[in-house]
Amino acid sequence: MTELSQSPPVNHHRPSVEVLFRSVAQNAGKNVIGVMLTGMGKDGAIGMLEMRQAGSYNFAQDEATCVCMACRVKRVLVGAVDEIVPIQDMAQKVLQKIISSGGLSNRV
C-alpha cells in the first residue's frame, strides 16, 4: 500500500526514495530489480543497500549520463549497486536481467 504522509523528511526529502526502497527490501526481497537514476544526495543509498542485502539486483546510472555525479558515487560506495549503466542502455539491461531471471519469456 502506498500512502501520502506528513511525517518528517528523510534525508531532507519528502517523499524520500529511502522510505520506498526500505519498504521494498522488507516486503519483496529477491523478487526485485532496483533502478536508481540521477537523484538527490544520499537519498536512497542505504535503502538500495538493504534491497541488495535482501536479494535484489540493482542498477545505477553511470557517471557520464548522470546530472549529479555525487549521487551515484554514494550508492556505489555503500555497495548497493550491482551494475552501472548509461541511461540510454538502462531499459535494455533491465529487460535482459528480467528475462535471464525467468521473469519474462524471451519473446519480449
Backbone torsions as a table, in degrees:
resi	resn	phi	psi	omega
1	MET	NA	137.4	175.7
2	THR	-108.5	138.4	178.6
3	GLU	-144.0	151.1	174.4
4	LEU	-84.3	144.6	-175.3
5	SER	-139.1	150.0	173.2
6	GLN	-103.4	19.6	178.8
7	SER	-64.0	162.7	-178.6
8	PRO	-58.6	147.9	178.1
9	PRO	-59.2	149.2	174.6
10	VAL	-110.5	128.4	-176.2
11	ASN	55.3	34.1	179.6
12	HIS	71.1	15.2	-177.8
13	HIS	-128.9	145.4	169.7
14	ARG	-150.7	109.6	8.0
15	PRO	-75.7	159.1	-179.7
16	SER	-120.6	131.5	177.0
17	VAL	-67.6	-21.8	176.6
18	GLU	-57.5	-45.2	-179.7
19	VAL	-63.9	-44.5	178.8
20	LEU	-60.9	-49.7	-177.6
21	PHE	-63.7	-38.8	178.0
22	ARG	-63.6	-40.7	177.5
23	SER	-63.5	-41.9	177.5
24	VAL	-61.0	-45.3	-180.0
25	ALA	-59.5	-42.1	-176.9
26	GLN	-74.8	-28.2	-171.6
27	ASN	-110.9	-20.4	-176.0
28	ALA	-121.5	-24.3	175.5
29	GLY	52.2	-122.2	-173.9
30	LYS	-75.1	-6.4	-178.2
31	ASN	-88.4	29.1	-172.3
32	VAL	-134.6	145.6	166.1
33	ILE	-116.7	121.3	-179.9
34	GLY	-94.1	141.4	177.2
35	VAL	-133.2	123.1	177.7
36	MET	-120.5	119.9	175.5
37	LEU	-99.7	-178.8	178.1
38	THR	-43.5	132.4	-177.1
39	GLY	-136.5	-157.5	-176.4
40	MET	-117.1	110.2	174.7
41	GLY	55.7	-135.4	-176.7
42	LYS	-90.6	2.4	-177.4
43	ASP	-58.2	121.4	178.1
44	GLY	99.4	-14.9	-175.3
45	ALA	-63.6	-50.3	-178.4
46	ILE	-70.7	-39.5	177.3
47	GLY	-62.0	-39.0	177.8
48	MET	-68.2	-37.2	174.9
49	LEU	-61.5	-43.3	178.1
50	GLU	-62.5	-37.2	175.5
51	MET	-61.5	-46.3	-179.3
52	ARG	-62.8	-42.7	178.5
53	GLN	-63.4	-26.4	177.7
54	ALA	-85.4	-4.0	174.5
55	GLY	112.3	2.0	178.8
56	SER	-73.0	164.8	173.3
57	TYR	-112.5	127.3	-171.7
58	ASN	-119.2	136.2	174.9
59	PHE	-109.4	149.0	170.8
60	ALA	-135.0	149.4	177.1
61	GLN	-67.2	143.1	-177.2
62	ASP	-76.2	165.1	-177.9
63	GLU	-59.7	-43.2	-174.3
64	ALA	-62.7	-31.1	-177.7
65	THR	-106.0	0.3	179.7
66	CYS	-80.0	135.3	174.1
67	VAL	-72.3	-35.9	-176.3
68	CYS	-124.1	94.7	-176.6
69	MET	-58.6	-38.6	-177.3
70	ALA	-57.7	-31.6	-179.6
71	CYS	-64.6	-46.2	-178.7
72	ARG	-65.9	-41.8	-179.8
73	VAL	-58.5	-43.6	-179.2
74	LYS	-62.0	-39.3	179.0
75	ARG	-67.7	-42.2	-179.2
76	VAL	-67.0	-41.7	-177.3
77	LEU	-63.0	-32.3	179.0
78	VAL	-83.3	0.2	176.6
79	GLY	77.0	25.6	-175.2
80	ALA	-88.1	-14.1	-170.0
81	VAL	-109.7	133.7	176.1
82	ASP	-89.6	-35.1	-173.8
83	GLU	-146.8	136.0	178.5
84	ILE	-107.0	127.7	-169.1
85	VAL	-135.8	140.9	172.5
86	PRO	-64.3	145.9	-176.3
87	ILE	-54.2	-38.2	-177.1
88	GLN	-68.7	-16.8	179.4
89	ASP	-104.2	-2.5	-171.6
90	MET	-60.9	-49.3	-177.2
91	ALA	-58.8	-45.1	-179.8
92	GLN	-63.5	-42.8	179.7
93	LYS	-63.1	-42.4	179.5
94	VAL	-64.3	-45.3	177.5
95	LEU	-60.8	-42.2	177.8
96	GLN	-59.7	-41.1	179.8
97	LYS	-66.6	-41.3	178.3
98	ILE	-61.6	-46.8	-178.8
99	ILE	-64.5	-44.8	-178.8
100	SER	-65.7	-22.9	178.4
101	SER	-88.4	-1.9	179.3
102	GLY	83.8	14.2	-177.8
103	GLY	-78.9	-25.6	178.2
104	LEU	-137.2	158.5	175.1
105	SER	-72.6	164.4	179.4
106	ASN	-72.7	0.5	-178.6
107	ARG	-90.1	8.3	178.8
108	VAL	-74.3	NA	NA
